[in-house]
């Protein structure tokens, strides 16, 4: 089982819809979780971090964490074509606290 | 203007050559990381450093070397022992292990 798993997609949503991106992880003692956005040919940029169970909102983005189910998600409300990118989930390893990345989910927002 | 600077943006290497990728940060971060990204793949950890004069191997360290003589700098050398070095190399830093990591703009290395 991979440490951090994401559906590679592409996930295609119409403009204005909610995009839901999911990530599961295998290390039960992981404490820190991050979502990054990566445009084609560019480096990842941090969107959100979440450390506690529940929801965390920042503008159009909401991160959701469920440690019991080892599941973290990112919701993007009112999706825009500029949101089209690959979204990387990162989970810090429980022992070393080093970020481990999933392969990313490609999101396409069509007008 | 705080950030992480990687240079060069593009690098071409001949077979059998060693090349060094530069990574400098002025965020006063203690931890620094090197990742490699191949097309359609996630980021794989090469080396990381928690503090000056200390660094640890990541998941794919073979064929790479690093140094951390200054807090601001964490250069990566891709040696001739690395059999498939063509990739996108990303440097990141964070205040400490377990905190938010920020990335430089990356170096795209191609073997010619």
Contacts between the chains, C-beta under 8 A, distances in Angstrom:
chain1	res1	chain2	res2	distance
A	4	B	42	7.5
A	8	B	40	7.7
A	31	B	98	6.8
A	32	B	98	5.2
A	32	B	99	7.5
A	34	B	100	6.6
A	34	B	101	7.4
A	36	B	103	8.0
A	42	B	105	7.3
A	42	B	106	7.5
A	43	B	90	5.6
A	43	B	103	4.4
A	43	B	104	6.3
A	43	B	105	5.3
A	43	B	106	4.5
A	44	B	43	7.5
A	44	B	90	7.3
A	44	B	103	5.3
A	45	B	103	7.2
A	46	B	100	5.7
A	46	B	101	7.3
A	46	B	102	6.2
A	49	B	100	5.2
A	88	B	42	6.8
A	88	B	43	7.2
A	90	B	101	7.6
A	92	B	97	7.7
A	92	B	98	5.3
A	96	B	97	6.9
A	97	B	97	3.8
A	97	B	98	3.6
A	98	B	33	7.5
A	98	B	45	6.3
A	98	B	48	6.0
A	98	B	58	7.4
A	98	B	97	6.6
A	99	B	33	7.4
A	99	B	45	8.0
A	99	B	92	7.8
A	99	B	101	5.5
A	100	B	45	7.4
A	101	B	35	7.6
A	101	B	42	4.4
A	101	B	43	4.2
A	102	B	42	5.5
A	103	B	40	7.3
A	103	B	41	6.1
A	103	B	42	4.1
A	104	B	42	6.2
